Amino acid sequence: MGKDIRIKFAKRVKALRLKRKWTQEELAEYADLAYRHVQRLESTKNPPPAKIDTIEKFAQAFKISPAKLLDFK
């Protein structure tokens, strides 16, 4: 993932989380991820690349498809 797409992904995940009024800790629990990992992935300064498995876990937590999660429109 290039830096631009990583930032778009970070903003998308954060927006979906806030829409559901979840904390980062709650999202981490629902997605079966470490809280610090969620925190880093939501960072817009220098987010790490998200692996396919992580994208799928987020999509399952939000109850949307991975394609919808990656729809940055």
ABEGO torsion letter per residue (X at the ends): XBAAAAAAAAAAAAAAAAAAGBBAAAAAAAAGBBAAAAAAAABAABBBBBBAAAAAAAAAAAGBBAAAAABAX
